[in-house]
Amino acid sequence: MTTSTDTTPAPGELGAAQTPAGRLQALAQGRWRAAGIVFPFLMLFVVLTIASSSFATKANLLNILDQQSATLIIAAAGTLVLVSGGIDLSVGSIYGLSGVVAAELALHSWPAGLAILVGVLVGFAAGLINGVVATYFRISALIATLAMSFVLEGLGSLITQGNLLNLFTHQSFSDLTRTSIFTVDSSIWLAVVAVLALGLFLARTTIGRYMYAAGGNPEAARIAGVRVNVVRVISFMLSGGAAGLAGVIDASRVLSAQSQDNSALTFTVLAGIVVGGTSILGGEGAVWRTVVGVLFIALIGNGYDLLGLNPLYEQITLGVLMILAVGLDAWSRGRVA
């Protein structure tokens, strides 16, 4: 069974790491993976600071964090799903539906706090369904969550009838994200709290360690007494709840909600997780690395804007980064094995 640290080889790698040389190689490889995203992030930060006088300003950096608050929350929880051996392609649809539900309830004179709570609970419910279908029904998580994304988008369209829900007359709804605490918007503080909570959950709790075991070698984990299906359902529930919270946060930020195709958000979240070093095959990853990965991608987008570069190349850059990240993970696992 693996532990929650980034330097411990996955269960499937334990046999190759029994010799002293194997253990040293696995340890060095784990440390290299853990620090791999940090150096490119720091280099990009320095380059943008030199290239643009507007980049390293408080206003710009806080704007990046505010815009990425929802993505950070979803990606942090999505890390748990990948670590435990699953994948969630429905987070964009859960995000959209939760925002729509909260906005619709607010428009029907529900208290803002209660409307927000129901929106988040919708996310948890969707995550629970994803987890049950992908584990107990033995349907591929890829297919199950992709199908769920179509269902949720359809439900959102039924609620809104294709219209934009405008909340500009419900200013209390914006208190969730527009309240300033120490000159920093509450949306950023919510992201910080959520990311820290999820990071500690994965790294410091028994269930978090079970997630590494379930993703690294599910059969060995079952033999060791780990209830793999339950662990994976919990990861999907947290992913759905995080997506629901993110959807409500963004609806509060812009005071509007609409059911639409959020596949770009799903891709960005997955890219941030993988670029951060979490293995697409499970059993390896950390929330803090995902945070760095998401912010790395955000810096690329911010740099394109500040430097006036052609935004069409941004998509190409993200695609290449994702291919490199997945390829590097496959190569490093082959080296350890």
C-alpha positions in Angstrom: 0.0 0.0 0.0 1.3 3.4 -0.8 1.5 6.3 1.5 0.3 9.9 0.8 3.8 11.2 0.2 5.0 12.0 -3.3 8.3 10.1 -2.9 6.7 6.7 -2.2 6.4 4.3 -5.3 3.0 3.1 -6.2 2.1 -0.5 -5.1 2.7 -1.8 -8.6 6.2 -0.4 -8.5 7.1 -2.0 -5.1 8.6 -5.1 -6.6 11.1 -3.2 -8.7 12.1 -1.0 -5.8 13.0 -3.8 -3.3 16.8 -3.5 -4.0 18.7 -0.6 -2.5 19.4 0.7 -6.1 15.7 0.4 -6.9 14.6 2.2 -3.8 17.1 5.1 -4.5 16.0 5.3 -8.1 12.3 5.4 -7.1 13.0 8.0 -4.4 14.9 10.3 -6.7 12.3 9.8 -9.4 9.5 10.8 -6.9 11.3 13.9 -5.8 12.0 14.9 -9.4 8.3 14.5 -10.2 7.3 16.6 -7.2 9.6 19.5 -8.1 9.2 19.2 -11.9 6.4 21.8 -12.2 8.0 24.3 -9.8 11.0 25.2 -12.0 9.0 26.0 -15.2 6.5 28.0 -13.1 9.2 30.1 -11.5 11.0 30.6 -14.9 7.7 31.7 -16.5 7.0 34.1 -13.6 10.4 35.7 -13.9 10.1 36.0 -17.7 6.7 37.7 -17.5 7.9 40.0 -14.8 10.7 41.2 -17.0 8.7 41.3 -20.2 5.7 43.2 -18.8 5.7 45.9 -16.2 2.0 45.2 -15.5 2.5 41.5 -14.6 3.9 41.5 -11.1 1.5 44.0 -9.7 -0.9 43.4 -6.9 -3.9 44.1 -9.1 -2.9 41.7 -11.8 -1.9 38.9 -9.5 -5.1 39.2 -7.5 -7.1 39.3 -10.7 -5.4 36.0 -11.8 -6.3 34.4 -8.5 -9.8 35.7 -8.6 -10.4 34.4 -12.1 -8.8 31.0 -11.3 -10.6 30.5 -7.9 -13.2 28.2 -9.3 -10.7 26.3 -11.4 -8.4 25.8 -8.4 -11.3 24.3 -6.3 -12.4 21.9 -9.0 -8.8 20.8 -9.9 -7.9 20.3 -6.2 -10.8 17.9 -5.8 -10.2 16.4 -9.3 -6.8 15.4 -8.1 -8.4 13.0 -5.5 -10.3 11.3 -8.3 -7.2 10.8 -10.5 -5.1 9.6 -7.5 -7.8 7.0 -6.6 -7.8 5.7 -10.2 -10.7 7.5 -11.8 -11.4 10.5 -14.0 -14.3 13.0 -13.9 -15.3 14.6 -17.2 -18.6 15.9 -15.8 -17.1 18.7 -13.6 -17.9 21.4 -16.2 -21.5 20.4 -16.4 -21.8 20.1 -12.6 -20.3 23.6 -12.4 -22.9 24.9 -14.8 -25.9 23.2 -13.3 -25.1 24.2 -9.8 -24.8 27.8 -10.7 -28.0 27.7 -12.6 -29.9 26.0 -9.7 -28.6 28.5 -7.2 -29.5 31.5 -9.5 -32.9 30.1 -10.2 -33.7 29.7 -6.5 -32.5 33.2 -5.8 -34.7 34.6 -8.5 -37.6 32.8 -6.8 -36.9 34.8 -3.6 -35.0 32.1 -1.8 -32.5 33.5 0.7 -29.1 33.8 -1.0 -27.4 31.6 1.6 -29.9 28.8 1.2 -29.9 29.0 -2.6 -26.1 28.8 -2.6 -26.2 25.7 -0.3 -28.7 23.9 -2.5 -26.4 24.6 -5.5 -23.5 23.0 -3.8 -25.6 20.0 -2.7 -26.6 19.5 -6.3 -22.8 19.0 -7.0 -22.4 16.5 -4.2 -25.5 14.6 -5.5 -24.1 14.5 -9.0 -20.7 13.3 -7.7 -22.4 10.6 -5.7 -24.2 9.3 -8.8 -21.0 9.4 -10.8 -19.2 7.4 -8.1 -21.9 4.7 -7.8 -22.2 4.3 -11.6 -18.5 4.1 -12.2 -17.8 1.7 -9.3 -20.7 -0.5 -8.3 -22.2 -0.6 -11.9 -18.7 -1.3 -13.3 -18.9 1.3 -16.0 -15.8 3.1 -17.1 -15.4 6.4 -15.3 -14.6 8.0 -18.6 -17.9 6.9 -20.2 -20.0 7.3 -17.0 -18.9 10.9 -16.3 -19.1 11.9 -20.0 -22.6 10.6 -20.2 -23.5 12.4 -17.0 -22.2 15.6 -18.5 -24.8 15.4 -21.2 -27.5 14.7 -18.7 -26.6 17.6 -16.5 -26.3 20.1 -19.4 -29.7 19.0 -20.5 -31.2 19.6 -17.0 -29.6 23.0 -17.0 -31.1 23.9 -20.3 -34.5 22.8 -19.1 -34.3 25.0 -16.0 -33.2 28.1 -17.9 -35.1 27.4 -21.2 -31.9 28.6 -22.9 -32.0 32.0 -21.3 -29.4 33.9 -19.2 -30.4 34.2 -15.6 -29.7 37.7 -14.5 -29.1 38.4 -10.8 -28.2 42.1 -10.9 -31.3 42.9 -8.8 -30.1 40.3 -6.1 -27.0 42.0 -4.9 -27.0 39.8 -1.7 -26.1 36.9 -3.9 -22.7 38.5 -4.7 -21.7 38.7 -1.0 -20.3 35.2 -1.3 -17.5 36.4 -3.6 -17.3 40.2 -3.5 -16.8 40.7 0.2 -13.3 42.1 0.7 -11.2 40.7 3.5 -7.8 42.4 4.0 -8.2 43.9 0.5 -8.6 40.4 -1.0 -11.9 39.2 -2.4 -13.7 36.4 -0.6 -13.7 34.3 -3.7 -9.9 34.0 -3.3 -10.2 33.1 0.4 -12.8 30.5 -0.4 -10.4 28.9 -2.9 -7.5 29.0 -0.4 -9.7 27.3 2.3 -11.0 24.7 -0.1 -7.6 23.8 -1.6 -6.0 23.6 1.9 -8.8 21.4 3.2 -8.6 19.0 0.2 -4.8 19.0 0.3 -4.7 18.0 4.0 -7.5 15.5 3.4 -5.5 13.7 0.7 -2.1 13.9 2.4 -2.9 13.5 6.1 -6.0 11.3 6.5 -6.5 7.6 6.4 -9.0 7.9 3.5 -6.5 10.0 1.6 -3.9 7.2 2.0 -6.5 4.7 0.8 -7.0 6.8 -2.3 -3.3 6.4 -3.2 -3.6 2.7 -2.6 -6.8 2.4 -4.6 -5.2 4.2 -7.6 -1.8 2.5 -7.4 -2.9 -1.1 -7.1 -6.6 -1.7 -6.4 -6.3 -5.5 -6.1 -3.5 -5.2 -3.5 -5.6 -2.5 -1.7 -8.6 -4.8 -1.6 -6.5 -7.7 -0.2 -5.2 -5.3 2.5 -8.8 -4.5 3.5 -9.3 -1.2 1.7 -12.9 -0.7 0.5 -11.8 0.6 -2.9 -15.3 1.3 -4.3 -16.2 3.3 -1.2 -13.0 5.3 -1.4 -13.6 6.1 -5.1 -17.2 7.1 -4.5 -16.0 9.5 -1.8 -13.5 11.0 -4.3 -16.2 11.5 -6.9 -18.5 13.1 -4.3 -15.8 15.6 -3.3 -15.2 16.3 -7.0 -18.9 17.0 -7.6 -19.2 19.1 -4.4 -16.2 21.2 -5.4 -17.5 21.7 -8.9 -20.9 22.8 -7.4 -19.1 25.2 -5.1 -17.1 26.6 -8.0 -20.3 27.1 -10.1 -22.0 29.0 -7.4 -18.8 31.1 -6.8 -18.7 32.1 -10.5 -22.4 32.8 -10.6 -21.9 35.1 -7.6 -18.9 36.8 -9.2 -20.7 37.7 -12.4 -24.3 37.8 -11.0 -25.6 35.6 -13.8 -25.8 32.0 -14.8 -26.5 30.1 -17.9 -26.5 26.5 -19.0 -23.8 26.1 -21.7 -21.1 23.8 -22.9 -18.3 24.0 -20.2 -16.0 21.4 -21.8 -13.3 24.0 -22.0 -13.4 24.3 -18.2 -13.2 20.5 -17.9 -10.1 20.4 -20.2 -8.4 23.3 -18.3 -9.0 21.5 -15.0 -7.6 18.2 -16.3 -4.7 19.9 -17.9 -3.8 21.7 -14.7 -3.9 18.4 -12.8 -1.8 16.5 -15.3 0.7 19.3 -15.9 1.0 19.5 -12.1 2.4 16.0 -12.1 -0.6 13.9 -11.1 -0.5 10.6 -12.9 -3.4 9.9 -15.3 -3.0 6.2 -14.3 -3.6 6.8 -10.6 -1.7 6.4 -7.4 0.5 9.4 -7.8 -0.1 13.1 -7.2 -0.6 15.9 -4.7 -3.0 18.9 -4.5 -0.2 21.4 -4.1 1.3 20.3 -7.4 -2.1 20.7 -9.0 -2.3 24.3 -7.7 1.0 25.1 -9.3 -0.1 23.4 -12.5 -3.3 25.4 -12.7 -1.5 28.7 -12.0 1.2 27.8 -14.5 -1.5 27.5 -17.2 -3.1 30.7 -15.9 0.2 32.6 -16.2 0.5 31.5 -19.8 -3.0 32.9 -20.6 -2.2 36.1 -18.7 1.1 36.4 -20.5 -0.6 36.1 -23.9 -2.9 38.9 -23.0 -0.3 41.3 -21.5 2.2 40.8 -24.4 -0.5 41.0 -27.1 0.3 37.6 -28.5 -2.1 35.8 -30.8 -4.5 33.9 -28.5 -5.0 31.2 -31.1 -1.6 29.8 -30.1 -2.6 29.6 -26.5 -4.7 26.5 -27.2 -1.8 24.9 -29.1 0.5 25.6 -26.1 -1.9 24.0 -23.6 -2.3 20.9 -25.9 1.5 20.5 -26.2 2.0 20.9 -22.5 -0.6 18.2 -21.7 1.0 15.8 -24.2 4.4 16.4 -22.7 3.1 15.9 -19.1 1.3 12.6 -19.9 4.3 11.4 -21.9 6.7 12.3 -19.1 4.6 10.4 -16.6 4.5 7.3 -18.8 8.3 7.5 -19.4 9.1 8.0 -15.7 6.9 5.0 -14.7 8.6 2.9 -17.3 12.0 3.9 -15.8 10.9 2.9 -12.3 9.4 -0.4 -13.5 
